[in-house]
Amino acid sequence: MSSNQTPHKLLLATRNKGKIEEFRRILEDIAAGQIELVGLDQFPNLHDVDETGSTFEENALLKAREMCEASGIPAIADDSGLCVDYLNGDPGIFSARWAGSHGDDKANTAKVLASLADVPDEKRSAHFTCVAALALPDGRTHVEEGKFEGWILREPIGDQGFGYDPIFRPDGYSISSAQMSAEEKDAISHRGKSLRAIAPHVINLLNSLG
C-alpha cells in the first residue's frame, strides 16, 4: 500500500469487549496504518447474528458475512471456545452460553469446574479454539484457525483476560492465562494465532479492492 493511500476500513464484528481489545492489539500491531478498525458502535442498527452453525468455522463465517452485508464494508469475526477433553469437547461452540445465559463468565466457569470436580489433574486437558473469518462485499472470504493447549485448574486464579482464562493453565506454564500480561497471552493464544495467520490475507484482500 502506498504511503498516500488511505487505510481500508475493517469492521470488527463483535460486541465482546475482551475480544475487541484483543482484535485491536493484534491487528493494529501487524497492520498498523494499513487498516482502520471500525467497531459495531458505529453501526447501532446492526442486529446480533444468530450463531446457528455446528462448527466454529460456520459461526465465524455467518457473523462475518452478515455484518459485511449489513454494513457494506469488509468484516472480520471469530468464533471461539473452550474444548475440554474429559467433557468430549464441550462446552465448545456453546462456550459463551454454557450455563444458560450468554456471556455470564462466572456461571460458565463454575459449571465447567463443577463438571470436573472429581476428575484428577492428569485428565483435565483442554484447549481453546478460535476461527477468524474475513468477509468482503464482493463475496470473497478467508478463514484461519488457532489453538491454545492447556489444562483446567481447580479454581479461578487471576484477574486479567476474560471468559475461561482464570481456570485455564497453558501448556508449559505454572500460571493461568488470566495471570498473563496481554502481550504474553497474545503471543501464544488461540485468537493471537488465528489473527496473526489471517492478517496478511486481510491486507492483501483489502488492497485488492482498490
N, C-alpha and C positions, 0 to 999 in steps of 0.2 A: 504494500500500500504506500503510495507516495505521501510525502510529508504534508502536502496541501490538501489531501483528500480527507473529508470529514469522516469521523468514525461511524460505523454501521450500528444502528440500534438493534439491541437484542433483548427480548422480553424474558425476564426470569419468571417462569410460570409456577410460582408457589407463593403461599401466604405464610409458610412456616418461617418464623423469624430466625431460628437457628440455621435452617438451610440457606436462607437469603444471605446471612453473614458468611457462611462457608463458600457459597457460589461467588460472592463478590471478591473475597480474599483470593481464591484460587484463580478465577478467570481474569481478574484485573492484574494479577501478578504475571500471568502468562501472556495476556493480550493487551497490555497497557497501551492506550492511545489508539488501538485499532477497533475496539468496540465500545459502544456506550450502553451500559446495562440499565434497563428500564424495569421498574417494579410494577406489580399489579395495582399499586395505589394510583398509578396514572391512568388506569382503566377501571374506574369504580363500578362500572355497569357489567363487567365480565362476571359470569357466574362460575362457581366451582364446578370442576369436571367430575362426573361420576366415574370412579375407578372400577369399571366393570370387567377389566381384563383378568385373566387367570395366571398371568406371569408379571414379573417386574417390567419386562420389556413392553408388553402390551399396554400396561398402565402408563408408563412413561411416554410412549408414543401417542396414546389417547390425549394426554394432557398437553403435550407439545403441539399436536395438530390442531386441537380445538382452540387453544389460546392463540395460535398463529392465525387461524382463520378469523377468529373474532376480533383480533386487534389489528390485523393487516400487516404485522411486522414479524420477522423471524422470532421464534420462541424456543427456549431451552427448558426442559423439565426433567425431573428424575422421579423414579420410584425406588424406594429402598426399604430395607427392613432387616430385622434380626432373625436368623435361622438357627435354631437350637437342635443339635443332632439328636439328643435324647427325646425331643418332642417331635421327631420326624420332620424337622424343618420349620415347624411353627415357632413364632407367630407369622413369619414370612410376609406375604403381601398384606396381611391383616395387622401388621405391627402397630400402626398408628391407632387402631381401634380394638386392640386385643382384649381390653377389659370392658368394652361395650360403648364407651364414649370416645369419640375421635379426639386425639391429641392429649389425652389425660396421661401424662408421662408417669406420674406416681402410681396410678392404678395399674397401668400396663406393666410397669416394673415389678410391682407387688405380685401380680398374677404369675409372672414368669418365675419369680423366686418361690412362690408357694408351690408351683408345679414341680420344682426341683428340690423341694425341702429335704427329701430323704435320699437324694442322688449323690453319690460320692464324687469327690473332686475330679477324679480321672475320667469321669463320664459326663462332665459338664462342658464339653467342647461346643463351640458355636462360631458363627461368622456373620458379619454384616454383608449384605449385597446391595450395590447401587447400580442402576442402569440409567445413564444420562441419554436423553434424546433431543435432537435438534430437528425442528421442522421449519421449512422455508415456504413462503407464499406460493412458489411455483410447484409445490407438491413434493419436492425432494426431502428426504430425511436421512439422518445418520444416528446410530446408537453405539454406545460403548459401555462396557460393564467393568466394575471393580469389586474386589472382595477384601475383607478385613477379618483375618482369622484370630481366634482367641478363645477365652473361657468365661463362663458365667461365675461371678463371685457369689458369696453367700449373703451379702448385704450391700446396699449402696455406699459408695465411697467417692468423694469429690464433688465439686460444685461447678465444674466447667462443662462445656458441651451441652447436650440436651438428649431427650429420649432415653434410650437404654444405656447411655455412656457410663453412668455410675455403677452399673453391675457387670461391665464388660472389661476383662483384662486382656489386652492384646498379647499375642504370642511374643515371647522374648522379653516381656516387661513384668515388673512387680507392682505396677500401679494400674488403676483403672483408666479408661480413656477420658473419664471426667476429671482426672488429676493432671492431664496433659495440657500444655500450652496449645493455643490454636495452631501454631507453626508445627509443633511436634505431631499433632493429630493429622493435620492436612497432609503431611509428608507420607503417612502410611495408611490413611483411612480409605474406606471403600469409595466415598464421594470424591476424595482427593484424586484417587487413581482414575476413576471414570472421567472426571472433568479434565484432568491433565491429558488423558487419552483422546478426548473429543475436541479439545481446544484447537489443535491445528486444523481439524476438519471444519470447525466453526469459522475460523479465519478464512480458509480457502473458499468455503461455500459462500460466505458473505461477500468476499471480494468478487466472486464470480457473478454476483448480482449486478455489479457495475456501480 
